[in-house]
Amino acid sequence: MQNSPLLAAAEEALSTVMDPELRRDLMSLQMVKDLRVVDGVASLRIVLTTPACPLKDRIQSDVKATLLRVPGIDRVEIVWDANVTSTRAVPGRQAIPGVRNTVAIAAGKGGVGKTTVAVNVAMALSLAGSRVGLLDADVYGPNVPIMLGITDGPERGSADRIRPMPAYGLKVMSFGTILKPGQPVIWRGPMLAKALRELLYEVEWGELDYLVIDLPPGTGDVQLSLAQSMPMTGAVIVTTPQDVAVADVSRGISMFEQLQVPVLGIVENMSGFVCSHCGERTDVFGTGGGEELAQRHELPFLGCVPLDPQVRLGGGDGQPLMASAPDGPVGAVFRGVAAHIAAQVSRENFAAASAGPVMPSGARIPLAGG
């Protein structure tokens, strides 16, 4: 029979175990479920805020160590579960039905590997157990279909809505599948905004934990339309170590701050090349620029992605690195970056919920061009 005093002691002990990201105890966060103590064995289910939690091992170690200090408990058995948190509603902005979080992948300039990061991070989140969509909103260079080997266009589903295309466990939509091959995009802002709304709200995304959005480089109409249309969870900035890229990123960070979109952190891509024969590292584009930028803006540094031939090859033959070598060294880097992004999403959602309801406001941010 369940020993109530022992159960109460176990609950009290767990109230001292903190979630390292949210900095609140597991009991008050209601992360502990089905706690039982029978014949000296404590069993429980821990519900994480993301299946990609980067500190799962630390939580497990802390829980076991704490419970084993309770007299009468000799063994601990943990079952893991996850319930991804959701971005809260914002007055005047339309949420995408079924989508819990939207994460924009942005860059201050082109050529820094933003789409490569977006594709592989989305796949890493999916491989961790999350339900993930990928929206290629880079209207001027929609390369996601090439990277994922998508050759067919989307189909119409129920109520004449668009079905996203499946690829490597992702639900994918892209400007590249609705444009004719080689067709240039010569659209003014209103046309871009209309097309973007169709990809956001007329697609059968279903239930998603994360919708990863690959933005065009720079600061322009697509970024503005997204920020004004829906509640965005946050943006991830991709840069290379070069000084010129770092300068452009600073402008991008300022843009998101003006649009009241949280910047979840910075990823440094192409951070160095390690020779597969001799192991020597060459910093082709310099080193440390992304981390220095994160420190300067007091933002999380989410990781360094090295130069690797497999990344380039996978991006051209429709088989991304997270499909061809998910357990390799660079695959581990992308899993780490994805886990840090997921943790930042949970932290942002927790902070927003703790701050109370959003008050409607008629105030608008002044922007050039009205």
PyMOL commands that set and color helices and strands:
alter all, ss='L'
color gray80, all
select helices_A, chain A and resi 4-14+56-68+114-127+144-148+158-160+175-177+189-201+221-229+243-258+289-296+309-317+321-324+329-354
alter helices_A, ss='H'
color red, helices_A
select strands_A, chain A and resi 32-38+41-48+75-82+102-107+132-136+155-156+162-163+165-167+170-174+210-214+234-239+263-274+281-282+301-307
alter strands_A, ss='S'
color yellow, strands_A
deselect
rebuild
show_as cartoon
